[in-house]
Amino acid sequence: MASRGFGKTQPTKLDQLIGQAVDYSRRREPEALDKIFDNLPVEMNNKVLKGTLRELNKDIDTISWRARILRFGN
């Protein structure tokens, strides 16, 4: 069993979901993003979306791709 270290905070479920969404956005995987966003309550969905956009703020190529998916579907 691996030690996690004393006093180190663990990422929250929200942080984990944001990390996954950022990764899937960068890899252009809309089906994987759908699995995240389709299975969350609306409030959590909004938090994940805002956090994802905050993380991708400087990556305009990924943002424009995600906006196209949201606007037009696959």
Biopython code that builds the backbone (N, CA, C, O; Angstrom):
import numpy as np
from Bio.PDB.StructureBuilder import StructureBuilder

atoms = [
    (1, "MET", "N", (0.836, -1.172, 0.000)),
    (1, "MET", "CA", (0.000, 0.000, 0.000)),
    (1, "MET", "C", (0.884, 1.239, 0.000)),
    (1, "MET", "O", (1.757, 1.379, 0.856)),
    (2, "ALA", "N", (0.670, 2.112, -0.926)),
    (2, "ALA", "CA", (1.496, 3.312, -1.052)),
    (2, "ALA", "C", (1.089, 4.359, -0.023)),
    (2, "ALA", "O", (-0.091, 4.552, 0.271)),
    (3, "SER", "N", (2.092, 5.019, 0.507)),
    (3, "SER", "CA", (1.842, 6.101, 1.452)),
    (3, "SER", "C", (1.484, 7.372, 0.690)),
    (3, "SER", "O", (2.091, 7.683, -0.335)),
    (4, "ARG", "N", (0.508, 8.093, 1.192)),
    (4, "ARG", "CA", (0.088, 9.331, 0.532)),
    (4, "ARG", "C", (0.782, 10.550, 1.125)),
    (4, "ARG", "O", (0.661, 11.652, 0.589)),
    (5, "GLY", "N", (1.479, 10.375, 2.181)),
    (5, "GLY", "CA", (2.186, 11.498, 2.783)),
    (5, "GLY", "C", (1.351, 12.176, 3.847)),
    (5, "GLY", "O", (0.138, 12.327, 3.704)),
    (6, "PHE", "N", (2.008, 12.578, 4.907)),
    (6, "PHE", "CA", (1.327, 13.215, 6.019)),
    (6, "PHE", "C", (1.009, 14.657, 5.677)),
    (6, "PHE", "O", (1.868, 15.396, 5.196)),
    (7, "GLY", "N", (-0.224, 15.051, 5.925)),
    (7, "GLY", "CA", (-0.618, 16.437, 5.753)),
    (7, "GLY", "C", (-0.903, 16.868, 4.330)),
    (7, "GLY", "O", (-1.210, 18.037, 4.095)),
    (8, "LYS", "N", (-0.812, 15.956, 3.374)),
    (8, "LYS", "CA", (-1.108, 16.322, 1.988)),
    (8, "LYS", "C", (-2.604, 16.202, 1.744)),
    (8, "LYS", "O", (-3.226, 15.196, 2.087)),
    (9, "THR", "N", (-3.165, 17.234, 1.153)),
    (9, "THR", "CA", (-4.598, 17.206, 0.876)),
    (9, "THR", "C", (-4.867, 16.382, -0.374)),
    (9, "THR", "O", (-4.077, 16.373, -1.318)),
    (10, "GLN", "N", (-5.981, 15.703, -0.358)),
    (10, "GLN", "CA", (-6.404, 14.903, -1.500)),
    (10, "GLN", "C", (-7.326, 15.743, -2.376)),
    (10, "GLN", "O", (-8.089, 16.563, -1.866)),
    (11, "PRO", "N", (-7.261, 15.546, -3.688)),
    (11, "PRO", "CA", (-8.158, 16.307, -4.567)),
    (11, "PRO", "C", (-9.614, 15.936, -4.302)),
    (11, "PRO", "O", (-9.936, 14.780, -4.028)),
    (12, "THR", "N", (-10.474, 16.926, -4.387)),
    (12, "THR", "CA", (-11.899, 16.676, -4.183)),
    (12, "THR", "C", (-12.468, 16.005, -5.427)),
    (12, "THR", "O", (-11.819, 15.958, -6.472)),
    (13, "LYS", "N", (-13.682, 15.490, -5.305)),
    (13, "LYS", "CA", (-14.357, 14.889, -6.454)),
    (13, "LYS", "C", (-14.502, 15.921, -7.574)),
    (13, "LYS", "O", (-14.336, 15.591, -8.748)),
    (14, "LEU", "N", (-14.812, 17.167, -7.212)),
    (14, "LEU", "CA", (-14.929, 18.236, -8.203)),
    (14, "LEU", "C", (-13.600, 18.444, -8.924)),
    (14, "LEU", "O", (-13.570, 18.556, -10.149)),
    (15, "ASP", "N", (-12.504, 18.497, -8.173)),
    (15, "ASP", "CA", (-11.181, 18.661, -8.780)),
    (15, "ASP", "C", (-10.858, 17.511, -9.733)),
    (15, "ASP", "O", (-10.285, 17.726, -10.801)),
    (16, "GLN", "N", (-11.224, 16.303, -9.347)),
    (16, "GLN", "CA", (-10.975, 15.141, -10.198)),
    (16, "GLN", "C", (-11.778, 15.225, -11.493)),
    (16, "GLN", "O", (-11.255, 14.938, -12.570)),
    (17, "LEU", "N", (-13.039, 15.615, -11.390)),
    (17, "LEU", "CA", (-13.885, 15.737, -12.580)),
    (17, "LEU", "C", (-13.380, 16.838, -13.510)),
    (17, "LEU", "O", (-13.384, 16.678, -14.731)),
    (18, "ILE", "N", (-12.947, 17.951, -12.930)),
    (18, "ILE", "CA", (-12.395, 19.041, -13.738)),
    (18, "ILE", "C", (-11.135, 18.559, -14.458)),
    (18, "ILE", "O", (-10.950, 18.832, -15.643)),
    (19, "GLY", "N", (-10.287, 17.854, -13.749)),
    (19, "GLY", "CA", (-9.067, 17.320, -14.360)),
    (19, "GLY", "C", (-9.366, 16.377, -15.513)),
    (19, "GLY", "O", (-8.708, 16.429, -16.551)),
    (20, "GLN", "N", (-10.361, 15.516, -15.329)),
    (20, "GLN", "CA", (-10.749, 14.601, -16.404)),
    (20, "GLN", "C", (-11.299, 15.372, -17.597)),
    (20, "GLN", "O", (-10.953, 15.075, -18.740)),
    (21, "ALA", "N", (-12.149, 16.355, -17.339)),
    (21, "ALA", "CA", (-12.747, 17.136, -18.425)),
    (21, "ALA", "C", (-11.677, 17.913, -19.195)),
    (21, "ALA", "O", (-11.745, 18.009, -20.421)),
    (22, "VAL", "N", (-10.704, 18.461, -18.495)),
    (22, "VAL", "CA", (-9.603, 19.174, -19.155)),
    (22, "VAL", "C", (-8.832, 18.208, -20.050)),
    (22, "VAL", "O", (-8.528, 18.524, -21.200)),
    (23, "ASP", "N", (-8.523, 17.042, -19.520)),
    (23, "ASP", "CA", (-7.780, 16.045, -20.288)),
    (23, "ASP", "C", (-8.556, 15.607, -21.528)),
    (23, "ASP", "O", (-7.996, 15.551, -22.622)),
    (24, "TYR", "N", (-9.828, 15.301, -21.364)),
    (24, "TYR", "CA", (-10.647, 14.878, -22.500)),
    (24, "TYR", "C", (-10.796, 15.997, -23.525)),
    (24, "TYR", "O", (-10.832, 15.733, -24.727)),
    (25, "SER", "N", (-10.883, 17.233, -23.067)),
    (25, "SER", "CA", (-10.987, 18.365, -23.995)),
    (25, "SER", "C", (-9.714, 18.502, -24.817)),
    (25, "SER", "O", (-9.769, 18.717, -26.028)),
    (26, "ARG", "N", (-8.586, 18.380, -24.166)),
    (26, "ARG", "CA", (-7.312, 18.498, -24.883)),
    (26, "ARG", "C", (-7.110, 17.357, -25.872)),
    (26, "ARG", "O", (-6.470, 17.532, -26.909)),
    (27, "ARG", "N", (-7.661, 16.182, -25.548)),
    (27, "ARG", "CA", (-7.532, 15.023, -26.445)),
    (27, "ARG", "C", (-8.667, 14.934, -27.457)),
    (27, "ARG", "O", (-8.713, 13.998, -28.254)),
    (28, "ARG", "N", (-9.585, 15.899, -27.433)),
    (28, "ARG", "CA", (-10.718, 15.954, -28.373)),
    (28, "ARG", "C", (-11.561, 14.683, -28.300)),
    (28, "ARG", "O", (-11.771, 14.011, -29.310)),
    (29, "GLU", "N", (-12.039, 14.360, -27.105)),
    (29, "GLU", "CA", (-12.851, 13.163, -26.901)),
    (29, "GLU", "C", (-14.250, 13.542, -26.419)),
    (29, "GLU", "O", (-14.525, 13.483, -25.220)),
    (30, "PRO", "N", (-15.142, 13.932, -27.341)),
    (30, "PRO", "CA", (-16.477, 14.378, -26.929)),
    (30, "PRO", "C", (-17.306, 13.294, -26.241)),
    (30, "PRO", "O", (-18.109, 13.597, -25.359)),
    (31, "GLU", "N", (-17.118, 12.036, -26.636)),
    (31, "GLU", "CA", (-17.887, 10.968, -25.992)),
    (31, "GLU", "C", (-17.508, 10.829, -24.519)),
    (31, "GLU", "O", (-18.369, 10.596, -23.670)),
    (32, "ALA", "N", (-16.227, 10.971, -24.223)),
    (32, "ALA", "CA", (-15.773, 10.894, -22.835)),
    (32, "ALA", "C", (-16.296, 12.087, -22.032)),
    (32, "ALA", "O", (-16.673, 11.942, -20.869)),
    (33, "LEU", "N", (-16.316, 13.262, -22.659)),
    (33, "LEU", "CA", (-16.881, 14.438, -21.988)),
    (33, "LEU", "C", (-18.370, 14.244, -21.724)),
    (33, "LEU", "O", (-18.874, 14.617, -20.665)),
    (34, "ASP", "N", (-19.063, 13.662, -22.684)),
    (34, "ASP", "CA", (-20.496, 13.395, -22.494)),
    (34, "ASP", "C", (-20.736, 12.508, -21.285)),
    (34, "ASP", "O", (-21.700, 12.709, -20.546)),
    (35, "LYS", "N", (-19.862, 11.523, -21.079)),
    (35, "LYS", "CA", (-20.028, 10.621, -19.931)),
    (35, "LYS", "C", (-19.928, 11.387, -18.613)),
    (35, "LYS", "O", (-20.616, 11.060, -17.646)),
    (36, "ILE", "N", (-19.078, 12.399, -18.579)),
    (36, "ILE", "CA", (-18.969, 13.221, -17.366)),
    (36, "ILE", "C", (-20.215, 14.083, -17.212)),
    (36, "ILE", "O", (-20.891, 14.029, -16.185)),
    (37, "PHE", "N", (-20.516, 14.874, -18.232)),
    (37, "PHE", "CA", (-21.562, 15.884, -18.108)),
    (37, "PHE", "C", (-22.973, 15.306, -18.121)),
    (37, "PHE", "O", (-23.883, 15.913, -17.556)),
    (38, "ASP", "N", (-23.179, 14.161, -18.744)),
    (38, "ASP", "CA", (-24.519, 13.566, -18.793)),
    (38, "ASP", "C", (-24.938, 12.928, -17.477)),
    (38, "ASP", "O", (-26.126, 12.692, -17.254)),
    (39, "ASN", "N", (-23.980, 12.647, -16.606)),
    (39, "ASN", "CA", (-24.290, 11.909, -15.386)),
    (39, "ASN", "C", (-24.180, 12.740, -14.113)),
    (39, "ASN", "O", (-24.134, 12.189, -13.013)),
    (40, "LEU", "N", (-24.138, 14.052, -14.258)),
    (40, "LEU", "CA", (-24.026, 14.923, -13.088)),
    (40, "LEU", "C", (-25.289, 15.753, -12.916)),
    (40, "LEU", "O", (-25.964, 16.073, -13.894)),
    (41, "PRO", "N", (-25.610, 16.103, -11.671)),
    (41, "PRO", "CA", (-26.693, 17.065, -11.456)),
    (41, "PRO", "C", (-26.302, 18.418, -12.072)),
    (41, "PRO", "O", (-25.118, 18.712, -12.238)),
    (42, "VAL", "N", (-27.290, 19.219, -12.402)),
    (42, "VAL", "CA", (-27.058, 20.491, -13.096)),
    (42, "VAL", "C", (-26.081, 21.386, -12.337)),
    (42, "VAL", "O", (-25.183, 21.969, -12.945)),
    (43, "GLU", "N", (-26.239, 21.500, -11.038)),
    (43, "GLU", "CA", (-25.363, 22.377, -10.251)),
    (43, "GLU", "C", (-23.904, 21.923, -10.332)),
    (43, "GLU", "O", (-23.006, 22.745, -10.517)),
    (44, "MET", "N", (-23.671, 20.623, -10.195)),
    (44, "MET", "CA", (-22.312, 20.089, -10.276)),
    (44, "MET", "C", (-21.779, 20.231, -11.705)),
    (44, "MET", "O", (-20.601, 20.520, -11.913)),
    (45, "ASN", "N", (-22.655, 20.026, -12.672)),
    (45, "ASN", "CA", (-22.296, 20.175, -14.076)),
    (45, "ASN", "C", (-21.759, 21.580, -14.339)),
    (45, "ASN", "O", (-20.734, 21.745, -15.001)),
    (46, "ASN", "N", (-22.449, 22.585, -13.822)),
    (46, "ASN", "CA", (-22.018, 23.975, -13.994)),
    (46, "ASN", "C", (-20.663, 24.229, -13.348)),
    (46, "ASN", "O", (-19.829, 24.936, -13.911)),
    (47, "LYS", "N", (-20.440, 23.656, -12.171)),
    (47, "LYS", "CA", (-19.159, 23.830, -11.483)),
    (47, "LYS", "C", (-18.024, 23.192, -12.277)),
    (47, "LYS", "O", (-16.944, 23.770, -12.402)),
    (48, "VAL", "N", (-18.272, 21.997, -12.812)),
    (48, "VAL", "CA", (-17.245, 21.318, -13.603)),
    (48, "VAL", "C", (-16.953, 22.111, -14.874)),
    (48, "VAL", "O", (-15.792, 22.280, -15.246)),
    (49, "LEU", "N", (-17.989, 22.593, -15.535)),
    (49, "LEU", "CA", (-17.802, 23.365, -16.763)),
    (49, "LEU", "C", (-17.010, 24.643, -16.492)),
    (49, "LEU", "O", (-16.079, 24.963, -17.232)),
    (50, "LYS", "N", (-17.371, 25.369, -15.446)),
    (50, "LYS", "CA", (-16.647, 26.602, -15.104)),
    (50, "LYS", "C", (-15.191, 26.310, -14.752)),
    (50, "LYS", "O", (-14.285, 27.025, -15.181)),
    (51, "GLY", "N", (-14.974, 25.267, -13.977)),
    (51, "GLY", "CA", (-13.607, 24.899, -13.608)),
    (51, "GLY", "C", (-12.785, 24.465, -14.804)),
    (51, "GLY", "O", (-11.599, 24.782, -14.901)),
    (52, "THR", "N", (-13.414, 23.740, -15.711)),
    (52, "THR", "CA", (-12.726, 23.290, -16.925)),
    (52, "THR", "C", (-12.327, 24.480, -17.783)),
    (52, "THR", "O", (-11.193, 24.561, -18.255)),
    (53, "LEU", "N", (-13.258, 25.400, -17.983)),
    (53, "LEU", "CA", (-12.943, 26.590, -18.779)),
    (53, "LEU", "C", (-11.870, 27.447, -18.115)),
    (53, "LEU", "O", (-11.030, 28.034, -18.798)),
    (54, "ARG", "N", (-11.896, 27.517, -16.786)),
    (54, "ARG", "CA", (-10.869, 28.273, -16.065)),
    (54, "ARG", "C", (-9.486, 27.651, -16.323)),
    (54, "ARG", "O", (-8.513, 28.372, -16.543)),
    (55, "GLU", "N", (-9.404, 26.324, -16.297)),
    (55, "GLU", "CA", (-8.130, 25.637, -16.521)),
    (55, "GLU", "C", (-7.646, 25.765, -17.967)),
    (55, "GLU", "O", (-6.444, 25.822, -18.227)),
    (56, "LEU", "N", (-8.587, 25.810, -18.894)),
    (56, "LEU", "CA", (-8.237, 25.871, -20.314)),
    (56, "LEU", "C", (-8.166, 27.302, -20.844)),
    (56, "LEU", "O", (-8.033, 27.509, -22.050)),
    (57, "ASN", "N", (-8.253, 28.269, -19.971)),
    (57, "ASN", "CA", (-8.358, 29.672, -20.370)),
    (57, "ASN", "C", (-7.297, 30.108, -21.379)),
    (57, "ASN", "O", (-7.587, 30.920, -22.258)),
    (58, "LYS", "N", (-6.092, 29.592, -21.270)),
    (58, "LYS", "CA", (-5.013, 30.009, -22.169)),
    (58, "LYS", "C", (-4.866, 29.102, -23.383)),
    (58, "LYS", "O", (-3.995, 29.321, -24.225)),
    (59, "ASP", "N", (-5.705, 28.098, -23.474)),
    (59, "ASP", "CA", (-5.625, 27.140, -24.581)),
    (59, "ASP", "C", (-6.792, 27.395, -25.539)),
    (59, "ASP", "O", (-7.783, 26.664, -25.520)),
    (60, "ILE", "N", (-6.677, 28.425, -26.369)),
    (60, "ILE", "CA", (-7.783, 28.874, -27.215)),
    (60, "ILE", "C", (-8.222, 27.806, -28.209)),
    (60, "ILE", "O", (-9.406, 27.734, -28.539)),
    (61, "ASP", "N", (-7.317, 26.989, -28.687)),
    (61, "ASP", "CA", (-7.673, 25.936, -29.637)),
    (61, "ASP", "C", (-8.644, 24.945, -29.005)),
    (61, "ASP", "O", (-9.637, 24.564, -29.623)),
    (62, "THR", "N", (-8.360, 24.532, -27.787)),
    (62, "THR", "CA", (-9.238, 23.599, -27.091)),
    (62, "THR", "C", (-10.568, 24.248, -26.752)),
    (62, "THR", "O", (-11.613, 23.610, -26.870)),
    (63, "ILE", "N", (-10.546, 25.510, -26.330)),
    (63, "ILE", "CA", (-11.791, 26.207, -25.998)),
    (63, "ILE", "C", (-12.687, 26.316, -27.225)),
    (63, "ILE", "O", (-13.890, 26.070, -27.136)),
    (64, "SER", "N", (-12.121, 26.677, -28.354)),
    (64, "SER", "CA", (-12.946, 26.831, -29.553)),
    (64, "SER", "C", (-13.513, 25.495, -30.001)),
    (64, "SER", "O", (-14.643, 25.435, -30.488)),
    (65, "TRP", "N", (-12.744, 24.418, -29.844)),
    (65, "TRP", "CA", (-13.246, 23.091, -30.193)),
    (65, "TRP", "C", (-14.419, 22.726, -29.291)),
    (65, "TRP", "O", (-15.445, 22.254, -29.779)),
    (66, "ARG", "N", (-14.285, 22.937, -27.982)),
    (66, "ARG", "CA", (-15.353, 22.586, -27.039)),
    (66, "ARG", "C", (-16.591, 23.444, -27.299)),
    (66, "ARG", "O", (-17.712, 22.942, -27.215)),
    (67, "ALA", "N", (-16.411, 24.711, -27.610)),
    (67, "ALA", "CA", (-17.556, 25.579, -27.894)),
    (67, "ALA", "C", (-18.316, 25.075, -29.117)),
    (67, "ALA", "O", (-19.546, 25.124, -29.143)),
    (68, "ARG", "N", (-17.605, 24.597, -30.117)),
    (68, "ARG", "CA", (-18.254, 24.060, -31.311)),
    (68, "ARG", "C", (-19.072, 22.823, -30.959)),
    (68, "ARG", "O", (-20.189, 22.657, -31.448)),
    (69, "ILE", "N", (-18.524, 21.962, -30.119)),
    (69, "ILE", "CA", (-19.240, 20.754, -29.698)),
    (69, "ILE", "C", (-20.503, 21.141, -28.936)),
    (69, "ILE", "O", (-21.569, 20.575, -29.180)),
    (70, "LEU", "N", (-20.397, 22.097, -28.020)),
    (70, "LEU", "CA", (-21.559, 22.515, -27.235)),
    (70, "LEU", "C", (-22.625, 23.149, -28.115)),
    (70, "LEU", "O", (-23.818, 22.947, -27.888)),
    (71, "ARG", "N", (-22.208, 23.906, -29.108)),
    (71, "ARG", "CA", (-23.144, 24.628, -29.958)),
    (71, "ARG", "C", (-23.806, 23.725, -30.989)),
    (71, "ARG", "O", (-25.017, 23.812, -31.195)),
    (72, "PHE", "N", (-23.036, 22.864, -31.637)),
    (72, "PHE", "CA", (-23.547, 22.110, -32.776)),
    (72, "PHE", "C", (-23.677, 20.611, -32.537)),
    (72, "PHE", "O", (-24.204, 19.905, -33.397)),
    (73, "GLY", "N", (-23.219, 20.111, -31.413)),
    (73, "GLY", "CA", (-23.204, 18.663, -31.212)),
    (73, "GLY", "C", (-22.002, 18.071, -31.921)),
    (73, "GLY", "O", (-21.188, 18.802, -32.486)),
    (74, "ASN", "N", (-21.887, 16.755, -31.896)),
    (74, "ASN", "CA", (-20.732, 16.079, -32.497)),
    (74, "ASN", "C", (-20.633, 16.486, -33.932)),
    (74, "ASN", "O", (-19.731, 16.038, -34.640)),
]
sb = StructureBuilder()
sb.init_structure("model")
sb.init_model(0)
sb.init_chain("A")
sb.init_seg("    ")
for serial, (resi, resn, name, xyz) in enumerate(atoms, 1):
    if name == "N":
        sb.init_residue(resn, " ", resi, " ")
    sb.init_atom(name, np.array(xyz, "f"), 0.0, 1.0, " ", f" {name:<3s}", serial, name[0])
structure = sb.get_structure()
